[in-house]
Structure formats: structure tokens, C-alpha cells
Amino acid sequence: MKIKSWNIQSTKGCDGQFDENRILDVLNMDGIAEVICLQEVSRYFEDYGGNDQLQLFKETYPDHIAVWGAALSWPGNQYRREFGNLTLVRNDLLLDYRIHPLPHPPAGGVCQMPRVMVETLVKDGGEVLSVFNTHLAFHNGEERFAQVRYLTDRMSEGVQRSIKPDQKKGPGAYEIQKNPLNYILCGDLNLTTDSEEYDFLVTLGNWNDAWTALYPDTVHAPTCGIFDADQWKEGPHCRDYFFFSPVLHDQLVSLMVDQKTDASDHQPITLEIRENTQ
């Protein structure tokens, strides 16, 4: 299974132009992934191209189910303006999904926007895999740390539910579903490998960094700042990741960063995992 993650900057390239076609060209270049996790998807925001990007992806990927997580939904001149994360899952793989609002504590004097995590539960052989697609706070470290803790709590809670099933069966929505034991967290996390948030994830958070697991002797490939020196004055560095729960380790195959495209200020990253055969 291939899982692709990309902050598409609402289809704005490093040349300042909004171009949905080159985003799609890059997404489809090496075949269509079973799961596609996108951040910074926009609907009817004039500042972000003015079009309905959710509808664009729905029409482009008819064999996938679009799970839309609007972090905000504001009135507009004709249509509601929305901004958030989109996960596309191949029709035969999607089992369930949930949209999680992330912690948004007030922080005076800095820019803030609401953030969400899109959780999709997908078939992985005979098991269930939970994929967290998110985009964490940029301007406020305390807010970002609270969001990292929230994501970790959701994974920990889910693992406990899987290994200690105590739900009583009931009708309708009380029907018992199989809970995921394996978790993947991906997206533009807006943190660097030397940050407190990263350290929390890989220590107390019990998340594993897929790049470090696969390529332990190699520095993370940069995922932003390669082509856009105006926004990223620190130059090329990594802000986009795949983390995974420990049980998933033996299923990892590869993690690739496309460092050639300038269709966004971030680079697309692709994780390949083997099917769970247990």
C-alpha cells in the first residue's frame, strides 16, 4: 500500500501561480496511491485561487472516497469558504473516518487558524490501519505542542481499545467494529527534528519516525525550502513526516521525498508498507 502526503499550498507553486494541473501531474506521476493525504486544500478562498479544490479532487479520483476535514467554514459571497485537510482512500479500503478538531488555545500577538486531523480507518490485510492526516500550528509552539499531545493521546487510546475490548454489543451505531492496532501520523507537522515536539513524539509519545527507521544513517531529506527561499529563509529542511506506531515497523518498505517539483512550497512524500498478513 502506498500512502502519499503533501501540503499542496492550495495549488500555489513556487512561481506564485495557482495551477491545479501540475499538482495532479505530480500526484499521479508514479501511479495513484491507495491513500492520498493532502493539506492546505481550499474552497472558494480568493486568496487561495478562488476555486473548489475539494470538488476537483473528487472528480479526479472517482475510485477514491474523499474524506474532507474543514478546519473552518466561513460565509462567502456565493459559497462558503473552507480550508483544511483532505484524505482520499480507495473505495474498497475505507472502513470508517472521523474528523478531530485540534487544540486551539488563545495566543495573543501571533497568527492562528483552526486546525483539524482527518482520521481514516483502512483495510490492511485482515487488520485495520488508522491514518492521521494533519497540519499543525506554525506560529505558536505551545499550540503545536498541545496538538502533538492530542494526537498521541488519540493513538494511545485507540491502541488500548484494540487490546482491551470491553464494549457491549448493541443495535445500530452500537454495533462492535474492529479497532485499529496500527497507526500512521502524516502531514505538515511544522516541527523540526531538533524541536521539543519531535522529541516528545519519539520518546513519551511512543511514535516512530519512518525515515529514521528506514534510513537510520541518513539525515532527513528536506521537504520544504528547496525552491521557495522567500517563505523559508532557513533554506531546505524537513517539516513533513510519516510517524508510525511500533507494531507497524516490520511492514515498512520505503519512504520517498520528491525533491524535484516546485508545484508547492512543500515536497510530496510517499510511504510504502507491506500488507498485514497476520
Protein Blocks (a to p, Z undefined) as FASTA:
>chain_A
ZZddddekgopafkopacfklmmmmmmmnopafbdcdehiaehiaknoopafklmmmmmm
mmbccddddfbdcddfkbccdddddddddfklpmbdcddddddddcehiacddddddddd
ddehjbccddddddddfklmklmmmmmmmmmmmmmmmmmmmmmccbdcdehjlpccdddf
bdcdedjehpafkbmklmmmmmmnopacfklmmmmmbccddfehklmmmlmmnopadfbd
cdddfklmmmpfbdcddfkbckbfbdcddddddddfZZ
